Amino acid sequence: MLATLALDAGQAISTGDLAEELWAGTPLGNIRNALQANATRLRKVLDGAARRPCDTTVLRAVHNGYLLDVSAECVDGNRFLDLAVQGTAALVHEPARALRLLQSALELWSGPALLDAGDGLRCRSAAALFDERRLTVWEDLSAARLAVGDESRAIAELRRMVARYPLRERFCELLMLALYRSGRQSEALEVFHRARRYLDEELGVRPGDRLQRRHAEILARDPDLDRPAAVWAGGRAPAAAHR
C-alpha cells in the first residue's frame, strides 16, 4: 500500500485501484474494511518513524481513497530519477559533475526496486522501469569515469556489470574502451570474443553493430579511441535523457 501511494505521492488513489493493486484476483468480503485495516497498520509505521525534514505529514484518507501527503521529492524513487536526468544531461560538457550526480543517484539504492511490494501491476511496472533506469545510470556513470580519465575504477566496475548483465552490450563496449585506453588491447579484444560467444550460445545472434564497430576500431588502433568523443560514439546519445 505504501509503495503504491508513494509512486503517486500527493495524489489520491481510489479504493478500487488500491484493492486491485493489493489483492488482484483475490475475492474479499469487504474491501473498504480491508483497506482501513492496512491503513491503520501503515499509519503506525509512519507515525512511529524517526522524523526527518520530509516526514511532515502522514497517510490521509480522502473521498473514496487514500493519499500519501508528501511532496514528490520526499520519495527516494523520484530523487533517483531527478538525479539521473541531471547527471545524464551533464555527461558531455560537465563529466565531473555528471559523475557526482550519477553516484548520488545510485547511492539511493539498497536492493531491488520495490522489493516485497507484491504482484500488482502498478508496482511491477514501476519496478521494471526503475531497474532499467538503474542500469542506464550505471552505463552513464562508467562513461563519465572514462570521460574524466578514471579508467582503473571504470574497469573494476564494468567487469562486475559485464559478468552480471552479459547481454548489455553497452557495458561490454565501455569495458573494451577502458581496457584499450589502459594499454590492454588483447584483454579488450577478449571481452568482445566472450560477448560474441555468449550471444551466439544463449540467443543465436551476433553482437550489435556498435559493439562490432568498437571491436574493429580496437583492432585497427584507431587514434579516435583516445579522444573524448569515443566514449559516446558507440553508445546512446547522452542528450536523450528523459524521466
VOBANU-363163 format. One line per field, with one value per residue (C-alpha): residue number from 1; z, y, x. Coordinates in Angstrom, 1 decimal, padded with zeros to 4 digits, m for minus. Layout:
REM VOBANU-363163
i = [NUM,...]
Z = [Z,...]
Y = [Y,...]
X = [X,...]
***
This chain:
REM VOBANU-363163
i = [1,2,3,4,5,6,7,8,9,10,11,12,13,14,15,16,17,18,19,20,21,22,23,24,25,26,27,28,29,30,31,32,33,34,35,36,37,38,39,40,41,42,43,44,45,46,47,48,49,50,51,52,53,54,55,56,57,58,59,60,61,62,63,64,65,66,67,68,69,70,71,72,73,74,75,76,77,78,79,80,81,82,83,84,85,86,87,88,89,90,91,92,93,94,95,96,97,98,99,100,101,102,103,104,105,106,107,108,109,110,111,112,113,114,115,116,117,118,119,120,121,122,123,124,125,126,127,128,129,130,131,132,133,134,135,136,137,138,139,140,141,142,143,144,145,146,147,148,149,150,151,152,153,154,155,156,157,158,159,160,161,162,163,164,165,166,167,168,169,170,171,172,173,174,175,176,177,178,179,180,181,182,183,184,185,186,187,188,189,190,191,192,193,194,195,196,197,198,199,200,201,202,203,204,205,206,207,208,209,210,211,212,213,214,215,216,217,218,219,220,221,222,223,224,225,226,227,228,229,230,231,232,233,234,235,236,237,238,239,240,241,242,243]
Z = [000.0,000.9,m002.4,m004.4,m002.8,m002.9,m006.7,m006.9,m003.8,m003.1,m005.4,m004.3,m005.3,m005.4,m003.2,m006.3,m007.7,m004.4,m004.0,m007.5,m006.7,m003.3,m004.0,m007.7,m008.4,m004.7,m003.6,m000.5,001.7,002.5,000.5,002.4,005.8,004.5,003.2,006.5,008.4,006.1,006.6,010.3,010.3,007.9,010.0,013.0,010.9,009.5,012.8,014.7,012.3,013.2,011.9,009.0,007.2,004.7,007.3,007.9,007.0,007.2,005.3,004.6,003.9,001.2,m000.5,m001.9,m001.5,000.2,m000.5,000.9,001.6,000.9,m001.9,m004.8,m003.8,m000.4,m002.3,m003.0,m006.4,m007.6,m006.2,m008.1,m011.4,m011.0,m010.2,m013.2,m015.6,m014.4,m014.5,m018.0,m019.2,m017.9,m019.4,m022.5,m021.2,m017.5,m016.9,m013.4,m012.3,m014.1,m012.1,m008.8,m009.7,m011.0,m008.0,m005.8,m007.7,m007.3,m003.6,m003.0,m003.9,m001.2,m003.1,m005.9,m006.7,m004.7,m003.0,m001.5,m002.8,m004.3,m007.7,m008.5,m012.0,m010.8,m008.6,m011.0,m013.9,m011.8,m010.5,m014.1,m015.1,m012.1,m012.6,m016.3,m015.4,m012.8,m015.5,m017.8,m014.9,m014.4,m018.1,m017.9,m014.7,m016.4,m019.4,m017.1,m015.4,m018.8,m019.7,m016.6,m017.2,m014.3,m016.4,m013.4,m011.5,m014.6,m015.4,m011.9,m012.0,m015.6,m015.1,m012.4,m014.6,m017.6,m015.5,m014.1,m017.3,m020.2,m022.6,m022.0,m024.9,m023.7,m020.7,m022.9,m025.2,m022.4,m020.8,m024.1,m024.4,m020.8,m021.3,m024.6,m023.1,m020.3,m022.8,m022.6,m026.2,m026.0,m023.0,m024.7,m027.7,m025.4,m023.9,m027.4,m028.1,m024.8,m025.6,m029.1,m027.8,m025.1,m027.5,m030.0,m027.4,m025.5,m028.2,m031.5,m032.5,m033.4,m031.5,m032.4,m035.0,m032.3,m030.5,m033.7,m034.7,m031.4,m032.0,m035.5,m034.1,m031.4,m033.9,m036.1,m033.1,m034.3,m032.9,m032.3,m029.4,m027.2,m027.9,m025.6,m028.2,m028.3,m025.0,m026.8,m030.4,m029.7,m027.2,m026.9,m027.1,m023.7,m024.8,m025.0,m021.3,m020.1,m016.8]
Y = [000.0,002.4,001.6,002.2,005.5,006.7,006.1,008.9,010.9,013.7,012.3,010.3,006.7,005.3,002.5,000.4,001.0,000.2,m003.0,m004.1,m003.5,m005.2,m008.1,m008.5,m011.8,m012.4,m012.2,m010.1,m009.8,m006.1,m004.2,m001.0,m002.6,m004.5,m001.2,000.5,m002.2,m001.8,002.0,001.6,m000.5,001.8,004.9,003.2,002.7,006.2,007.9,005.9,006.5,008.9,012.3,013.7,017.0,015.3,013.5,016.3,014.6,011.1,008.9,010.6,009.2,011.1,010.6,007.0,006.6,007.4,009.6,010.0,013.7,014.4,016.2,014.2,015.0,013.2,009.9,008.3,006.9,010.4,011.8,009.0,009.8,013.6,013.0,010.5,013.1,015.8,013.5,012.3,015.8,016.9,014.0,015.6,019.1,018.5,014.9,015.5,017.0,014.1,011.7,013.2,013.3,009.8,008.4,010.2,008.6,005.1,005.6,005.9,002.2,m000.5,m003.5,m004.4,m001.8,m002.0,m005.3,m007.2,m004.7,m007.5,m008.5,m005.6,m004.2,m000.7,m001.8,m004.5,m002.0,000.7,m001.8,m002.8,000.8,001.7,m001.3,m000.5,003.1,002.0,000.0,003.0,005.2,002.6,002.8,006.6,006.5,004.3,006.7,009.6,007.8,007.3,010.9,012.2,009.6,007.2,004.0,001.8,002.4,002.1,m001.3,m002.7,m001.6,m002.7,m006.2,m006.7,m005.3,m007.4,m010.5,m009.8,m008.5,m010.2,m009.2,m005.4,m004.7,m001.2,m002.5,m004.7,m001.8,000.6,m002.1,m002.7,001.0,001.3,m001.6,m000.3,003.1,001.4,m000.3,m003.7,m004.2,m008.0,m008.0,m005.6,m008.0,m010.9,m009.1,m008.9,m012.6,m013.7,m011.5,m012.9,m016.5,m015.8,m014.1,m017.0,m019.7,m018.1,m016.3,m017.4,m013.8,m011.7,m008.7,m005.4,m003.0,m000.7,m003.4,m004.8,m001.3,m000.9,m004.2,m003.1,000.2,m001.5,m004.0,m001.0,001.0,003.9,007.1,008.4,005.9,008.2,011.2,012.2,011.6,007.9,007.5,008.4,007.3,003.7,004.3,006.1,009.8,011.5,014.2,011.6,011.7,011.6,010.9]
X = [000.0,002.8,004.7,001.5,000.8,004.4,004.6,002.0,002.9,000.5,m002.2,m005.3,m005.5,m009.1,m010.2,m010.8,m007.3,m005.7,m007.7,m006.8,m003.1,m003.1,m005.5,m005.9,m007.8,m008.4,m012.1,m012.6,m015.7,m015.3,m012.6,m013.1,m012.6,m009.5,m008.0,m008.8,m007.0,m004.0,m004.1,m004.2,m001.0,000.7,m000.1,001.6,004.7,004.7,003.9,006.4,009.3,012.1,011.2,013.2,012.7,010.4,008.4,005.9,002.6,001.1,m001.3,m004.6,m008.0,m009.9,m013.2,m013.2,m009.4,m006.1,m003.1,000.4,000.5,004.2,005.9,007.4,011.0,010.4,010.2,013.6,012.4,011.7,015.0,016.8,015.1,015.8,019.5,019.7,018.3,020.6,023.6,022.9,022.3,025.8,027.7,029.2,030.0,030.5,031.6,032.9,029.6,027.8,029.9,028.8,025.2,025.1,026.9,024.4,021.5,022.9,023.6,019.9,019.5,019.7,018.3,015.9,013.3,010.0,011.2,008.3,005.8,003.7,002.5,000.2,000.5,001.5,004.3,005.6,005.6,007.3,009.9,010.8,011.2,013.4,015.6,016.1,016.9,019.4,021.3,021.4,022.7,025.5,026.3,026.4,028.5,031.1,031.1,031.6,034.6,036.2,035.5,037.4,040.2,039.5,040.0,041.1,037.9,035.8,037.4,036.7,033.1,032.5,033.9,031.2,028.5,029.5,029.6,026.1,024.5,026.2,023.5,024.0,026.4,027.0,028.8,031.0,031.7,032.7,034.9,036.7,037.4,038.6,041.0,042.3,043.0,044.9,047.2,045.5,044.4,044.4,042.1,039.8,039.5,038.9,036.0,034.5,035.1,033.5,030.5,030.2,030.3,027.7,025.3,025.7,025.3,022.4,020.4,021.9,022.6,025.7,026.9,025.2,026.7,028.1,029.9,031.3,032.4,034.2,036.0,037.1,038.4,040.5,041.9,042.9,044.2,042.1,043.5,040.0,039.7,041.8,039.6,036.7,034.1,034.9,033.0,029.8,030.4,029.3,026.6,023.3,023.2,023.5,021.1,018.3,017.7,014.1,012.5]
***
